[in-house]
Amino acid sequence: MEYSNKTVVGVDTAKQVFQLHWMEPDGGLVDLKLSRKKFVEHFANRAPCRIGLEACGGSQEWARRFRRMGHEVMVLPAQSVRAFVIGNKSDVQDARAIWTAVQHPRAKAVAIKDEEQQMILGLHRMRQQQVKFRTATINCLRGLLSEYGEVMPKGRAGLTREIEGALTRLVDRIPEMGQEELSAQWARVRFYDATVERIERKLEAWCESHEACRRLRAVPGVGLLTATALVAAVGDARTFRNGREFAAWLGLVPRHCGTGGKTRILGISKRGDRYLRTLLIHGARALLVNGKDLPDWIEKIKRNKPFNVAVVAVANRQARIVWALLARGREYRKDYVSQPPRG
């Protein structure tokens, strides 16, 4: 991590009240509370400094705005800041903790995203929300129909095939108001379908316009959602030293618990972005279950490991491949053999 001689300012953000903490050249510590309007004016009139923010709602927009003002910005994940909170939690203590965490030599900042990347991640969140609503609506509809003896087959395809017949058979058995609401419930499911498809078409168009996305989709188990989410979330992959560090950032490596010279290897750490990790793990699972003509390294893992362990191992390897493609600008090659490090 490179340091500068700029003054370091820790900032705890909120909707209307902002808490700042920094050290003056004479060694005096300053705690300052500002309103939203005065907060912007303060940094607009201040000499370039290094600003530390905690990753939360609005932190990306503040980071972009401060950069345009000429300041250096670091956005830290909440877990990196929490360790430095001393005493009872408050805005003042949070700002002091951020100020301390920014200066730690092993601080790992969150990538600052531009407006386009932020919107792509926003589309992913909106799609995820629509899928959640659709699943809840389908489950509710299944339960209501089962109360009248209409048990739908498993899976979405079976429901789509049988639902119209079930609603027709119930016409003479339930009041009209119930028929209308059941039909409206099914109409909502189709509305969610249309919304998800529309978002996916927009993601597809964005993916086709970005070379990095197209290269990632060549990796086994990496599809449209995984490729677009990774490119939008990671930013510059060269901020990670290697693929192993990238996989650790995604939480796909084991946790360690050591004391007295003994170290125990636990389950995966699950640190980092849960959504990205979920996409990679689902892609790896689909690859192991349905994949054909798999690379030798996947077949080897599949033979030698329990299924769930193999899934995470494949996801870890995929993350390393993704890092190599993004950081080095390469195309995916199925027959590529990595060279051992020199020395």
C-alpha positions in Angstrom: 0.0 0.0 0.0 1.4 3.4 -1.0 1.2 6.3 1.5 1.1 10.0 0.8 1.8 13.0 2.9 -1.8 14.2 2.6 -3.9 14.7 5.7 -6.1 11.7 6.5 -9.7 12.3 7.2 -12.1 9.7 8.6 -15.7 10.3 7.6 -18.8 8.6 9.0 -21.6 9.3 6.6 -25.3 9.4 7.1 -28.3 11.0 5.4 -28.1 14.5 7.0 -25.4 14.5 9.6 -21.7 13.7 8.9 -19.0 13.1 11.4 -15.3 13.9 10.6 -12.1 13.0 12.4 -8.5 14.1 11.5 -5.2 15.2 13.0 -3.8 18.7 12.5 -0.1 19.1 11.7 0.6 20.2 15.3 -0.7 16.9 16.5 -4.2 18.0 17.7 -7.1 15.6 17.0 -10.2 17.2 15.5 -13.8 15.9 15.7 -16.3 17.8 13.6 -20.0 17.3 12.9 -21.4 18.8 9.7 -24.8 19.0 8.0 -25.1 17.7 4.4 -24.7 21.1 2.8 -21.7 22.2 4.9 -20.2 18.7 4.4 -19.9 19.2 0.7 -18.6 22.8 1.1 -16.0 21.7 3.6 -14.3 19.3 1.1 -14.8 21.6 -1.9 -12.8 24.3 -0.1 -10.2 22.0 1.5 -6.8 21.2 0.2 -6.4 17.7 -1.3 -6.5 15.1 1.4 -6.9 11.4 1.8 -10.5 10.6 2.8 -11.6 7.3 4.4 -15.2 6.1 4.0 -17.0 3.0 5.2 -18.7 1.0 2.5 -22.5 1.7 2.9 -25.4 3.2 1.0 -24.2 6.3 -0.9 -20.4 5.8 -0.2 -19.7 5.1 -3.9 -21.3 8.5 -4.9 -19.4 10.3 -2.3 -16.1 8.7 -3.4 -16.7 9.7 -7.0 -17.6 13.2 -6.0 -14.5 13.6 -3.8 -12.3 12.3 -6.5 -13.6 14.9 -8.9 -12.6 17.5 -6.2 -9.0 16.2 -6.3 -9.1 14.2 -3.1 -7.7 10.7 -2.6 -10.5 8.3 -1.5 -10.5 4.9 0.2 -13.7 3.0 0.8 -13.3 0.2 3.4 -15.6 -2.7 4.1 -17.4 -2.6 7.4 -15.6 -5.6 8.9 -12.3 -3.8 8.3 -13.5 -0.8 10.3 -15.3 -2.6 13.1 -12.1 -3.9 14.6 -10.9 -0.4 15.4 -14.1 0.8 17.2 -13.1 1.4 20.8 -15.7 1.7 23.5 -19.3 2.3 22.8 -20.4 2.7 19.2 -21.2 6.3 18.2 -20.7 8.5 15.1 -17.6 10.0 16.7 -16.2 6.5 17.5 -17.0 5.3 14.0 -15.2 8.3 12.3 -12.2 7.7 14.5 -12.2 4.0 13.7 -12.4 4.8 9.9 -9.5 7.2 10.3 -7.4 4.5 12.0 -8.3 1.7 9.6 -7.4 3.8 6.5 -3.9 4.1 7.8 -3.4 0.4 8.5 -0.8 -1.1 6.2 -3.0 -4.1 5.3 -6.2 -2.1 4.7 -7.9 -3.5 1.6 -10.2 -0.9 -0.1 -13.4 -1.6 -1.9 -13.2 -0.8 -5.7 -14.7 2.6 -6.5 -17.2 2.2 -9.3 -18.2 4.6 -12.0 -21.9 5.4 -12.7 -22.2 2.7 -15.4 -20.7 -0.1 -13.2 -23.0 1.0 -10.4 -26.0 0.8 -12.6 -25.2 -2.7 -13.8 -25.0 -3.8 -10.2 -28.2 -2.0 -9.6 -29.8 -4.1 -12.5 -28.6 -7.2 -10.8 -30.2 -6.2 -7.5 -33.5 -5.4 -9.2 -33.5 -8.7 -11.0 -32.7 -10.5 -7.8 -35.6 -8.7 -6.1 -38.0 -9.6 -8.9 -37.0 -13.3 -8.7 -37.6 -13.2 -5.0 -41.0 -11.7 -5.4 -41.8 -14.3 -8.1 -40.8 -17.2 -6.0 -42.9 -16.0 -3.1 -45.9 -15.4 -5.3 -45.6 -18.9 -6.9 -45.4 -20.5 -3.4 -48.5 -18.6 -2.3 -50.4 -19.6 -5.4 -49.4 -23.3 -4.9 -50.6 -23.2 -1.3 -53.9 -21.6 -2.2 -54.6 -24.1 -4.9 -53.7 -27.0 -2.7 -56.5 -26.0 -0.3 -59.0 -26.9 -3.1 -57.3 -30.2 -4.1 -55.3 -28.7 -7.0 -51.8 -29.9 -6.3 -49.4 -28.5 -8.9 -46.4 -30.5 -10.2 -42.9 -29.7 -9.0 -41.0 -27.1 -10.9 -41.9 -24.0 -12.8 -42.5 -25.9 -16.1 -45.1 -28.1 -14.4 -46.9 -25.2 -12.9 -47.1 -23.3 -16.2 -48.5 -26.4 -17.9 -51.2 -27.1 -15.3 -52.2 -23.7 -13.9 -54.7 -22.7 -16.5 -56.6 -26.1 -16.3 -56.7 -25.8 -12.5 -58.1 -22.3 -12.6 -60.8 -23.5 -15.1 -61.8 -26.4 -12.9 -62.3 -24.1 -9.9 -64.7 -21.8 -11.7 -67.8 -23.5 -10.3 -66.4 -24.3 -6.9 -65.2 -20.9 -5.5 -66.7 -17.4 -5.4 -66.0 -15.1 -8.2 -63.9 -12.8 -6.1 -61.6 -15.7 -5.3 -61.3 -16.6 -9.0 -60.3 -13.1 -9.8 -57.6 -12.9 -7.2 -56.1 -16.3 -8.2 -56.0 -15.2 -11.8 -54.4 -11.9 -10.7 -51.8 -13.8 -8.7 -50.9 -15.8 -11.8 -50.8 -12.6 -13.8 -48.3 -11.2 -11.3 -46.0 -14.2 -11.8 -46.0 -13.5 -15.6 -45.3 -9.8 -14.9 -42.3 -10.8 -12.9 -41.2 -13.1 -15.7 -41.4 -10.2 -18.2 -39.5 -7.9 -15.9 -36.7 -10.4 -15.3 -36.4 -11.0 -19.1 -36.3 -7.3 -19.8 -33.4 -6.8 -17.3 -31.5 -9.8 -18.7 -31.8 -8.4 -22.3 -30.2 -5.1 -21.0 -27.4 -7.0 -19.3 -26.9 -9.1 -22.5 -26.6 -5.9 -24.6 -24.1 -4.4 -22.1 -22.1 -7.6 -22.0 -21.8 -7.7 -25.8 -20.4 -4.2 -25.8 -17.6 -5.0 -23.3 -14.7 -7.2 -24.4 -13.9 -8.3 -20.8 -17.4 -9.7 -20.4 -17.2 -11.6 -23.6 -13.9 -13.1 -22.5 -15.3 -14.2 -19.1 -18.3 -16.0 -20.7 -15.9 -18.4 -22.4 -14.9 -19.8 -18.9 -16.8 -23.0 -18.1 -19.6 -22.2 -15.6 -19.5 -18.5 -16.1 -22.6 -17.1 -17.8 -24.2 -13.8 -18.4 -25.0 -12.9 -14.8 -21.7 -14.0 -13.4 -19.7 -12.2 -16.1 -21.5 -8.9 -15.9 -21.6 -8.8 -12.1 -17.8 -9.6 -11.9 -16.8 -7.0 -14.4 -19.0 -4.3 -12.8 -18.0 -5.1 -9.2 -14.3 -5.8 -9.5 -13.2 -2.7 -11.5 -9.4 -3.0 -12.0 -8.5 -6.6 -11.2 -4.8 -5.5 -11.0 -5.5 -4.2 -7.5 -5.3 -7.8 -6.4 -1.8 -9.3 -6.4 -2.8 -12.7 -7.7 -5.8 -15.0 -8.3 -5.5 -16.4 -4.8 -6.0 -13.0 -3.2 -9.0 -12.5 -5.5 -10.6 -15.8 -4.5 -10.0 -14.9 -0.8 -11.7 -11.5 -1.4 -14.7 -13.5 -2.7 -14.7 -15.7 0.4 -13.9 -18.9 -1.5 -10.9 -20.0 0.7 -10.8 -21.8 4.0 -10.8 -20.0 7.3 -7.9 -20.6 9.7 -8.1 -20.9 13.4 -4.6 -21.1 15.0 -3.2 -21.0 18.6 -0.3 -22.5 20.3 1.5 -23.2 17.1 -1.4 -25.4 15.8 -3.7 -24.3 12.9 -7.1 -25.8 12.1 -8.6 -25.5 8.6 -12.3 -24.7 8.7 -15.0 -24.1 6.1 -14.8 -21.3 3.6 -14.6 -17.8 5.0 -17.7 -16.4 3.2 -16.1 -12.9 3.3 -16.7 -10.4 0.6 -19.7 -10.1 -1.8 -22.2 -12.8 -1.1 -23.9 -12.3 -4.4 -20.8 -12.8 -6.5 -19.8 -15.9 -4.4 -23.3 -17.3 -4.9 -23.1 -16.9 -8.7 -19.8 -18.6 -8.9 -20.9 -21.5 -6.7 -24.1 -22.0 -8.6 -22.2 -21.9 -11.9 -19.7 -24.5 -10.6 -22.6 -26.7 -9.4 -24.3 -26.6 -12.7 -21.0 -27.4 -14.4 -20.4 -30.5 -12.3 -24.0 -31.7 -12.7 -24.7 -31.0 -16.4 -21.3 -30.1 -17.9 -20.0 -32.1 -20.9 -16.5 -32.4 -22.2 -15.1 -30.9 -19.0 -11.5 -29.8 -18.7 -9.2 -32.4 -17.0 -8.8 -30.3 -13.9 -12.5 -30.3 -13.3 -12.8 -34.1 -13.9 -10.0 -34.6 -11.4 -11.7 -32.6 -8.7 -15.0 -34.3 -9.4 -13.4 -37.7 -8.9 -11.4 -37.0 -5.8 -13.6 -34.7 -3.7 -17.1 -34.9 -2.1 -19.6 -33.1 -4.2 -20.1 -29.9 -2.2 -16.3 -29.6 -1.6 -15.8 -30.1 -5.3 -18.3 -27.4 -6.1 -16.5 -24.8 -4.0 -13.1 -26.0 -5.3 -14.2 -25.4 -8.9 -15.7 -22.0 -8.0 -12.3 -21.1 -6.4 -10.5 -22.2 -9.6 -12.9 -20.2 -11.7 -12.3 -17.1 -9.6 -8.6 -17.5 -10.2 -9.1 -17.9 -14.0 -11.4 -14.8 -14.0 -8.7 -12.8 -12.3 -6.1 -13.9 -14.8 -8.3 -12.9 -17.8 -9.2 -9.5 -16.3 -5.8 -8.6 -14.9 -3.7 -9.8 -17.9 -6.2 -9.2 -20.7 -6.0 -12.8 -22.0 -8.5 -15.0 -23.8 -9.6 -18.2 -22.1 -7.8 -21.3 -23.3 -9.0 -24.8 -22.3 -5.6 -26.3 -22.9 -3.6 -23.6 -21.1 -1.1 -24.9 -18.5 0.1 -22.4 -15.9 3.8 -22.1 -15.4 5.3 -22.6 -11.9 6.7 -19.4 -10.4 10.4 -18.9 -10.9 12.9 -19.2 -8.1 
